[in-house]
Amino acid sequence: MLNPASPLARLLEGPLRPGRLCWIGLRPARRAAMEVVAAAGLRAGQGLAGDRYAGREGARQVTLIQAEHLAAIGAYLGLEGPAAPERLRRNLVISGLNLLALKGRRFRLGGALLEMSGECHPCSRMEEEFGPGGYNAVRGHGGITARVLEDGAIRLGDALTREKS
């Protein structure tokens, strides 16, 4: 446990600009095309309503990725622009915030309260989706997983803010 008075603890508690929700995608079934929506509901202990993972207990109730990392992945793959979020099969794209700054923290997105539960590492499907090198292009840029602690509606443009500890 980190001493709350330590210089590192003070840095970790330092200011963090809000992020913005700029994309929402639902995975209705295994290997089904992503459904892009403008609004959705997050359910405590279940995840994103309408997603195939909704209702499953565990740490991976919803996945988030930084918009800025989509550009990096696209560059690593030699694409003309950012990688399309639906190709990475993440649920939410957030811009303007380093998601790793949420490690071990709770955060608000729209009306919902979530808690970062881990990093979202790539799977072998990235090779299938992007071709040779897809897995390595996503390494370190796959986003995070989160648990939903309180129900709430989310919509494009909503702020993501870290809760005070």
C-alpha positions as CSV (number, residue, x, y, z in Angstrom):
1,M,0.0,0.0,0.0
2,L,1.3,3.4,-1.0
3,N,1.8,6.0,1.8
4,P,-0.7,8.7,1.1
5,A,1.8,11.4,2.1
6,S,4.5,10.1,-0.4
7,P,5.5,12.2,-3.4
8,L,4.3,9.4,-5.7
9,A,0.9,9.3,-4.0
10,R,0.5,13.0,-4.5
11,L,1.3,12.7,-8.2
12,L,-1.2,9.9,-8.6
13,E,-3.9,12.0,-7.0
14,G,-2.9,15.1,-9.1
15,P,-5.2,16.8,-11.6
16,L,-6.7,14.7,-14.3
17,R,-8.7,16.3,-17.1
18,P,-12.0,14.7,-17.9
19,G,-12.2,12.4,-20.9
20,R,-15.1,12.3,-23.4
21,L,-17.0,9.3,-24.7
22,C,-16.8,9.4,-28.5
23,W,-17.9,5.9,-29.6
24,I,-20.1,3.1,-28.2
25,G,-20.2,-0.4,-29.6
26,L,-22.2,-3.5,-28.6
27,R,-21.1,-7.0,-29.4
28,P,-24.5,-8.8,-29.8
29,A,-23.1,-12.3,-30.3
30,R,-19.8,-14.1,-30.7
31,R,-18.2,-13.0,-33.9
32,A,-21.2,-10.8,-34.9
33,A,-20.6,-7.4,-36.3
34,M,-20.4,-4.6,-33.7
35,E,-23.5,-2.4,-33.3
36,V,-22.6,1.2,-33.1
37,V,-25.0,3.2,-30.9
38,A,-25.3,6.8,-29.6
39,A,-26.5,5.8,-26.2
40,A,-26.6,2.8,-23.9
41,G,-27.2,1.6,-20.4
42,L,-24.7,0.3,-17.9
43,R,-26.0,-2.1,-15.3
44,A,-24.3,-2.7,-12.0
45,G,-22.6,-6.1,-11.8
46,Q,-23.6,-6.9,-15.4
47,G,-22.1,-4.5,-17.9
48,L,-23.4,-2.9,-21.0
49,A,-27.0,-3.6,-21.8
50,G,-27.3,-5.3,-25.2
51,D,-23.7,-6.6,-25.2
52,R,-23.1,-10.4,-25.3
53,Y,-21.1,-10.1,-22.1
54,A,-23.9,-8.4,-20.2
55,G,-24.9,-10.4,-17.1
56,R,-21.6,-12.2,-16.7
57,E,-20.0,-11.7,-13.3
58,G,-16.3,-10.8,-13.2
59,A,-13.8,-8.1,-13.9
60,R,-14.5,-7.7,-17.7
61,Q,-18.0,-6.2,-17.8
62,V,-17.1,-3.4,-20.1
63,T,-14.0,-2.5,-22.2
64,L,-12.6,0.9,-22.9
65,I,-9.9,2.2,-25.2
66,Q,-8.3,5.6,-25.8
67,A,-9.1,7.3,-29.1
68,E,-5.5,8.3,-29.2
69,H,-4.4,4.7,-29.2
70,L,-6.5,3.9,-32.3
71,A,-4.2,6.3,-34.2
72,A,-1.1,4.6,-32.8
73,I,-2.4,1.1,-33.8
74,G,-3.3,2.4,-37.2
75,A,0.2,3.7,-37.7
76,Y,1.8,0.5,-36.5
77,L,-0.3,-1.4,-39.0
78,G,0.5,1.0,-41.9
79,L,-3.1,2.2,-42.2
80,E,-3.9,5.6,-43.7
81,G,-5.6,6.6,-40.4
82,P,-6.7,5.3,-37.0
83,A,-7.8,1.7,-36.6
84,A,-11.6,1.4,-36.6
85,P,-12.8,0.8,-33.0
86,E,-15.2,-2.0,-34.1
87,R,-12.2,-4.0,-35.4
88,L,-10.8,-4.0,-31.9
89,R,-14.1,-5.2,-30.4
90,R,-13.9,-2.7,-27.5
91,N,-17.2,-1.2,-26.1
92,L,-16.3,2.4,-25.4
93,V,-13.8,4.8,-27.0
94,I,-12.7,7.7,-24.7
95,S,-10.7,10.7,-25.9
96,G,-8.5,13.2,-24.0
97,L,-7.7,10.9,-21.0
98,N,-5.0,8.4,-20.2
99,L,-7.1,5.5,-19.1
100,L,-4.1,3.9,-17.2
101,A,-4.4,6.9,-14.8
102,L,-7.6,5.1,-13.6
103,K,-5.7,2.1,-12.2
104,G,-7.3,0.9,-9.0
105,R,-9.8,3.8,-9.2
106,R,-13.5,4.4,-9.5
107,F,-14.7,6.8,-12.2
108,R,-18.0,8.2,-13.5
109,L,-19.1,8.0,-17.0
110,G,-22.4,9.6,-17.8
111,G,-24.7,8.5,-15.0
112,A,-22.8,5.3,-14.1
113,L,-20.1,4.5,-11.6
114,L,-17.3,2.1,-12.8
115,E,-14.1,0.8,-11.4
116,M,-11.0,-0.1,-13.5
117,S,-10.4,-3.8,-13.1
118,G,-7.4,-4.4,-15.4
119,E,-5.8,-3.8,-18.7
120,C,-7.4,-5.2,-21.9
121,H,-4.7,-7.2,-23.7
122,P,-5.0,-8.2,-27.3
123,C,-6.0,-11.7,-28.3
124,S,-5.0,-13.8,-31.2
125,R,-8.1,-12.5,-33.1
126,M,-6.1,-9.3,-33.8
127,E,-4.0,-11.3,-36.3
128,E,-7.2,-12.5,-37.9
129,E,-8.7,-9.0,-38.0
130,F,-5.6,-7.0,-39.1
131,G,-3.4,-9.6,-40.6
132,P,0.2,-10.5,-39.6
133,G,1.4,-8.2,-36.9
134,G,-2.0,-7.3,-35.7
135,Y,-1.4,-8.7,-32.2
136,N,1.9,-6.8,-31.8
137,A,0.3,-3.5,-33.1
138,V,-2.3,-3.7,-30.3
139,R,0.1,-4.7,-27.5
140,G,0.2,-2.0,-24.9
141,H,-2.6,-0.1,-26.6
142,G,-5.6,-2.4,-25.9
143,G,-7.3,-0.2,-23.3
144,I,-8.8,-1.3,-20.0
145,T,-11.5,-3.4,-18.5
146,A,-14.0,-2.2,-15.9
147,R,-16.7,-3.3,-13.5
148,V,-20.0,-1.4,-13.4
149,L,-20.8,-0.5,-9.7
150,E,-23.9,1.7,-10.2
151,D,-26.4,1.7,-13.0
152,G,-26.5,4.6,-15.4
153,A,-27.2,5.8,-18.9
154,I,-24.3,6.9,-21.2
155,R,-24.3,8.8,-24.4
156,L,-21.8,10.2,-26.9
157,G,-20.1,13.3,-25.5
158,D,-20.5,12.3,-21.8
159,A,-17.6,13.1,-19.6
160,L,-15.4,10.5,-17.9
161,T,-14.2,11.8,-14.5
162,R,-12.1,10.1,-11.8
163,E,-13.7,9.8,-8.4
164,K,-11.9,11.3,-5.5
165,S,-10.3,8.7,-3.2
